[in-house]
Amino acid sequence: VPNRVSLLGARTVGAGGMAVGLALGFPIVSARVAVGVHRRVDVLAGVDSAYGLMNELRVGARWMVLDGGPRWSVGMAVEGSHAFFLRPASVEDRGARYYSGRRNWNVLPGIVGNLQFAGARSPRLFLDVRYLMALDTEPIQGVPLGGLPPDVELSGAFPVRLGAEIPVSEKTSYALTIGGDIRTRPDETDFMPVITFGVVTGF
Protein backbone atom coordinates (compact mmCIF):
# COMPACT_ATOMS: atom_id res chain seq x y z
CA VAL A 1 0.00 0.00 0.00
CA PRO A 2 1.52 3.39 -0.93
CA ASN A 3 2.42 5.79 1.85
CA ARG A 4 0.57 9.11 1.38
CA VAL A 5 0.87 10.45 4.93
CA SER A 6 2.69 13.77 4.73
CA LEU A 7 3.16 16.30 7.51
CA LEU A 8 5.95 18.40 6.03
CA GLY A 9 4.83 18.93 2.44
CA ALA A 10 1.69 20.22 0.78
CA ARG A 11 -0.20 16.90 0.70
CA THR A 12 -3.01 17.09 3.24
CA VAL A 13 -4.16 14.15 5.34
CA GLY A 14 -7.76 14.27 4.08
CA ALA A 15 -11.02 14.93 5.91
CA GLY A 16 -10.97 13.11 9.24
CA GLY A 17 -7.33 12.07 8.88
CA MET A 18 -4.52 12.82 11.30
CA ALA A 19 -0.73 12.87 11.15
CA VAL A 20 1.75 13.45 13.95
CA GLY A 21 5.47 14.03 13.89
CA LEU A 22 8.42 14.33 16.28
CA ALA A 23 11.81 15.74 15.32
CA LEU A 24 15.16 16.40 17.00
CA GLY A 25 17.77 18.70 15.58
CA PHE A 26 19.54 22.04 15.70
CA PRO A 27 18.48 24.52 16.94
CA ILE A 28 14.94 23.22 17.56
CA VAL A 29 13.14 20.08 18.69
CA SER A 30 9.51 19.92 17.65
CA ALA A 31 6.22 18.03 17.79
CA ARG A 32 3.46 18.53 15.21
CA VAL A 33 -0.06 17.31 14.53
CA ALA A 34 -2.20 17.86 11.44
CA VAL A 35 -5.94 17.16 11.43
CA GLY A 36 -7.85 17.09 8.16
CA VAL A 37 -10.98 19.27 8.14
CA HIS A 38 -11.45 19.06 4.35
CA ARG A 39 -9.90 17.04 1.55
CA ARG A 40 -7.51 19.91 0.86
CA VAL A 41 -7.31 21.69 4.24
CA ASP A 42 -5.54 20.68 7.46
CA VAL A 43 -5.48 22.39 10.83
CA LEU A 44 -2.00 22.36 12.39
CA ALA A 45 -0.82 22.52 15.99
CA GLY A 46 2.56 21.99 17.54
CA VAL A 47 5.27 22.78 20.03
CA ASP A 48 8.82 23.91 19.29
CA SER A 49 11.56 24.06 21.89
CA ALA A 50 15.13 25.30 21.89
CA TYR A 51 15.94 22.51 24.35
CA GLY A 52 14.05 24.28 27.14
CA LEU A 53 15.57 27.74 26.61
CA MET A 54 12.54 28.66 24.51
CA ASN A 55 9.17 26.91 24.32
CA GLU A 56 6.77 27.91 21.57
CA LEU A 57 3.12 27.00 21.02
CA ARG A 58 2.04 27.02 17.37
CA VAL A 59 -1.28 26.82 15.51
CA GLY A 60 -1.97 27.13 11.81
CA ALA A 61 -3.35 25.59 8.64
CA ARG A 62 -2.26 24.34 5.24
CA TRP A 63 -4.18 24.36 2.00
CA MET A 64 -3.30 22.06 -0.90
CA VAL A 65 -3.86 24.48 -3.79
CA LEU A 66 -2.66 22.21 -6.62
CA ASP A 67 -3.13 18.45 -6.44
CA GLY A 68 -1.04 16.57 -8.97
CA GLY A 69 -2.33 13.20 -7.88
CA PRO A 70 -0.05 10.84 -5.93
CA ARG A 71 3.14 12.34 -7.35
CA TRP A 72 3.14 16.06 -6.48
CA SER A 73 1.28 18.83 -4.65
CA VAL A 74 1.71 22.56 -4.09
CA GLY A 75 0.04 24.51 -1.33
CA MET A 76 0.09 27.35 1.14
CA ALA A 77 0.65 27.21 4.89
CA VAL A 78 0.49 29.69 7.72
CA GLU A 79 1.32 29.33 11.40
CA GLY A 80 1.15 31.71 14.33
CA SER A 81 2.96 31.21 17.60
CA HIS A 82 3.72 32.57 21.03
CA ALA A 83 7.17 31.85 22.42
CA PHE A 84 8.12 31.71 26.09
CA PHE A 85 11.81 32.34 26.85
CA LEU A 86 13.65 31.05 29.90
CA ARG A 87 15.78 34.19 30.19
CA PRO A 88 14.76 37.81 29.68
CA ALA A 89 16.15 39.55 26.61
CA SER A 90 18.15 41.99 28.75
CA VAL A 91 20.42 39.22 30.10
CA GLU A 92 20.46 36.90 27.10
CA ASP A 93 23.54 36.98 24.90
CA ARG A 94 23.28 34.78 21.81
CA GLY A 95 20.80 32.50 23.46
CA ALA A 96 17.45 31.12 22.35
CA ARG A 97 16.41 34.29 20.49
CA TYR A 98 19.63 34.36 18.51
CA TYR A 99 19.57 30.70 17.49
CA SER A 100 15.85 30.28 16.88
CA GLY A 101 15.14 33.69 15.33
CA ARG A 102 11.83 33.71 17.20
CA ARG A 103 10.49 36.47 19.38
CA ASN A 104 7.46 36.70 21.67
CA TRP A 105 4.91 36.55 18.83
CA ASN A 106 5.55 35.06 15.39
CA VAL A 107 3.65 34.61 12.13
CA LEU A 108 4.93 32.32 9.34
CA PRO A 109 3.06 32.35 6.02
CA GLY A 110 4.57 30.58 3.04
CA ILE A 111 4.53 28.08 0.20
CA VAL A 112 4.96 24.32 0.55
CA GLY A 113 5.32 21.60 -2.03
CA ASN A 114 6.16 17.93 -2.36
CA LEU A 115 7.25 15.47 -5.04
CA GLN A 116 7.08 11.69 -4.62
CA PHE A 117 9.02 9.32 -6.82
CA ALA A 118 7.37 6.34 -8.47
CA GLY A 119 6.84 3.37 -6.20
CA ALA A 120 4.66 2.62 -3.19
CA ARG A 121 7.42 3.29 -0.64
CA SER A 122 9.48 5.82 -2.56
CA PRO A 123 10.82 8.94 -0.79
CA ARG A 124 8.69 12.07 -0.83
CA LEU A 125 10.71 15.27 -1.22
CA PHE A 126 9.35 18.49 0.20
CA LEU A 127 10.14 22.21 0.06
CA ASP A 128 8.94 24.76 2.61
CA VAL A 129 9.63 28.46 2.08
CA ARG A 130 8.21 30.93 4.61
CA TYR A 131 8.42 34.51 5.75
CA LEU A 132 8.88 34.87 9.51
CA MET A 133 7.37 38.04 10.90
CA ALA A 134 8.50 38.30 14.53
CA LEU A 135 7.09 40.77 17.06
CA ASP A 136 9.40 41.43 19.99
CA THR A 137 7.50 42.81 22.98
CA GLU A 138 10.66 43.20 25.10
CA PRO A 139 13.23 44.79 22.77
CA ILE A 140 16.44 46.14 24.24
CA GLN A 141 18.59 49.08 23.20
CA GLY A 142 22.01 47.83 22.19
CA VAL A 143 23.53 51.23 21.45
CA PRO A 144 24.77 53.48 24.28
CA LEU A 145 22.75 56.70 24.55
CA GLY A 146 20.34 55.30 21.99
CA GLY A 147 17.27 56.21 23.99
CA LEU A 148 14.37 54.02 24.97
CA PRO A 149 13.58 51.12 22.64
CA PRO A 150 10.07 50.93 21.14
CA ASP A 151 7.37 48.97 22.95
CA VAL A 152 7.20 46.48 20.07
CA GLU A 153 9.91 45.78 17.51
CA LEU A 154 9.10 44.07 14.21
CA SER A 155 11.65 41.99 12.33
CA GLY A 156 11.66 39.48 9.51
CA ALA A 157 13.45 36.39 8.27
CA PHE A 158 13.09 33.82 5.50
CA PRO A 159 13.08 30.21 6.75
CA VAL A 160 13.81 27.75 3.91
CA ARG A 161 13.52 23.99 4.45
CA LEU A 162 14.27 21.12 2.07
CA GLY A 163 14.00 17.48 2.97
CA ALA A 164 12.41 14.09 2.54
CA GLU A 165 9.85 11.89 4.19
CA ILE A 166 11.13 8.32 3.69
CA PRO A 167 8.36 5.71 4.12
CA VAL A 168 9.06 2.62 6.20
CA SER A 169 5.44 1.39 6.26
CA GLU A 170 2.01 2.30 4.92
CA LYS A 171 1.61 5.19 7.39
CA THR A 172 5.03 5.88 8.92
CA SER A 173 8.07 7.69 7.50
CA TYR A 174 11.41 8.91 8.65
CA ALA A 175 11.84 12.63 8.02
CA LEU A 176 15.08 14.48 7.31
CA THR A 177 15.16 18.27 6.99
CA ILE A 178 18.01 20.62 6.11
CA GLY A 179 17.93 24.33 5.42
CA GLY A 180 18.31 27.59 7.25
CA ASP A 181 16.96 30.98 8.14
CA ILE A 182 17.98 34.01 6.13
CA ARG A 183 17.93 36.78 8.75
CA THR A 184 17.41 40.52 8.34
CA ARG A 185 18.05 41.69 11.91
CA PRO A 186 21.30 43.71 12.10
CA ASP A 187 22.27 42.15 15.46
CA GLU A 188 22.00 38.55 14.21
CA THR A 189 23.87 36.31 11.84
CA ASP A 190 22.83 36.59 8.19
CA PHE A 191 22.21 32.83 7.95
CA MET A 192 21.42 30.25 10.62
CA PRO A 193 21.65 26.59 9.47
CA VAL A 194 18.95 24.11 10.47
CA ILE A 195 18.94 20.31 10.47
CA THR A 196 16.41 17.89 11.97
CA PHE A 197 15.68 14.18 11.94
CA GLY A 198 12.37 12.70 13.03
CA VAL A 199 9.43 10.44 12.35
CA VAL A 200 5.97 11.10 10.85
CA THR A 201 3.02 8.75 11.22
CA GLY A 202 -0.67 8.81 10.43
CA PHE A 203 -3.84 7.65 12.19
N, C-alpha and C positions, 0 to 999 in steps of 0.2 A: 504494500500500500504506500503511495507516495506521501512524503512528509510535506504538508502545506502550512504548518504552524510557524508563523513568523511574528516576532515581537519587535524586531529591530529594523525591518524594512517597511514598505508601503502596504504589503498584503495584510488585510484585516483578518480577524479570526472568525468573522461571520456572526449573524444574529444568534445570540445565546451562547456563543463560544467564549472560551477564556484561555489566556496564555499567561504564564508567569516566568520570570527570569531572575537569576542571581548572578552577579559578576563581581570579581575582584580585580583590582588593577591599580594603576597610578594615574592621577592622584585620588581617585574616587572608588569606593565600593558602592554597589547599588542593588536595589531590588525593585522589580517592576511587575505590574499586572495590567493586562488589557482585557476588557470585557466588550464583546460585540453587542451593540445596540441596533445595528442595521447591517445589511450585507456588506456595505462599504464604509461603515463608521464604527470606530472603537472609542471607548472611554478609557483613559489611561490614569494610573495612579502609581506612585512609587516613593522610595526613600533613597536619597544619596547621602553618603557620609565620607568625610575626609578623615577616616579612621578615628572618629570621635571628636576631632577638633572642630568640625562643622557637621551639623545634621540638618538635612533639607527635606521638607515635605513637598511633593510635586503632584499636580493634577493636570490633565490635559485631554487631548483627543487627536485622532488621526483619521484622515479621509482619503480613501483610495480613489483618486480622481480618474486615473486611466487603468483599466484592467486588461492586460494582455494575455489573459488565460493563465495557465499554470506556469508560464515561463517568466513573465515580467509584470511589474506594476509600478506606477508612479503616483505619489500622493502628497498631501500636505499634512503637517503636524504642528501642534502648538502645545506648549506646557507652561504653566505658571508655578512659581514656587516661593516658599518662605524659608529662609535659612537661619538657623540658630548657631551662633559661634560660641565656642568655649571661652575665648578670650576677647575682651573689648578691643576695638580697633586701635585705641590709643596706646596699647602696650604690645600689640602684635607686630612683629617684624618678619616679613616673609613667611607668614603662617598660612592658615587655611584660606584666607582671602586671596593671597598671592597665588597659591597653587591651584585653587579651584576656579578662580575668576568670578565667583559668585559674591553677591552682596545680600543685604537683608531681604530684598524682594527681587525676583527675576522673572522675565518673560522670554520664552524661546520659540518663536515661530520659524518655520522652515519647510524645506522640501525633502522628501524621502523617496527612495526607489529601491527596487530589488530585481535581480536577474538570477534565475535558476537554470542550471545546465540540464541537459536531457538525462533522464534516469530517475527512478523513484526515490533514490537516496542521494542524489547529487547535491553538492554544496549550493547554497543560495547566497549570492553576493548582495550586499546592501551598501547604499550611500545615504548619508544623513548630513545635510548642510543647513545650519541654523544661523539666526542672528540672536545673540544674547543681549537683551536690554536689562541692565542691572541698576536697581535703585538702592543707593546707599543712604540709610537714614542716620548713620553716625559717622559722617566723613570727618577727617582730621586735616588740619592745616600743616603741610610739610615744609613750608617756607617761613623762615623767621620774619617777623613783622608783616606777615601776609594778611593779617586781619582774621576775623571770624570766618570759618567755613560756612557754606550754605546749609540749610536744614536738611536738604536732600540733594544728593549728587547723582547725576545720571551718567552712565558709561556704557560702552558697547564692546562686543567681541563677536567673532565669527567661528563658532565651533564646527569643525569638519570631521566626520567619522566615516571610515571605510572598513568593511570587514566581511565576515562570512558566518552564516549559520550552517553548521555541518551536521546533517541528520545522522543519528545513530539508531533511531527506531521510527515508527510511524508518527509519533508525536513529540519526540525529544531530540534536541540538537545541542551540540557544543557551539559556543559563540565566541569568536575572536574579533576584537575591534582594535584598530590603530587609527591615529589621527592626531589632532591637536587643535588648540584654540589660538586664533589670530587675534591678538589683543590690541586695543587702541588707547588704553590708559597710559599716560606718560610715566607713571611710577611703577609700571610692571614690565615684564619681559614681552618682547614682540610676539613670541611664539612659545606656547607651553605644550609639550608632547603629551599624548594620552595613549595608554594601552590597557586593555582589559581582557580577561578570559572568564567565561561563565557558561551557564547552561540555560536553555529555554525549553519549556515543556507546555503542552496544552492539555485542557480538560474538556 
